[in-house]
Amino acid sequence: MAPEADPTLVTTRRALHALAAQVIAPLRTQATGNEIALRPRPGGFGTPELPEGGWVGVDGTDLVRVDGEGARETAPITSLLDAADFVGLDDAASALTDAPLEVHAGAAQILADAWASGEEALIALGGDDTTPILWPEHFDIAIEHAQATYGVSPGDDAHPEPYAYISLWTPPPGLETGPSTFWNAVGFTGAERPWTNDVDELVAFFRAGAAAR
């Protein structure tokens, strides 16, 4: 049975995940033609720089829109439909709802810290040329390294709290897995550990996985 988590953390993660997958990433696709990848931003997440400059995203309990000149506007998170209107997502009304989104400031900060520390640890693992990606589908920040995916997830149905993970692409024959082994992941072949804001601990975990293969 999965451990219980602060319900505000789960509610906030689900609300922000919906925003990422249904509003923020589609806005980037609209602007670029095909790109969906996001990145951590102070207080949350958002697009990389858009072709005409600026970016859109989330900071705590607010939506953020920054134009090409650096002017910043914010609006409270209320619903997917309102968010689409604020960021300028075209033709979204038929697909999105005006159901309220519940985002709690403290929980949003925990998730923002998880992505930010994950980004720093993944760059340390992969090198200065590494660009970790915050994928809107799974809402994790990750890189590919040494035939595995390394990342930090804000949580999911099997993990109510943020966690760091290593997912093996092709597990070697005879790999010992299970709760008492290093390769202890739930729901995939790999390793996991509770998230910590200590970047050095995250880097040590990732490097231990790379060395253990």
Summary of the structure (lengths in Angstrom):
residues: 213
radius of gyration: 17.7
end to end distance: 28.4
largest distance: 56.1
contacts: 690
relative contact order: 0.14
helix: 33%
strand: 23%
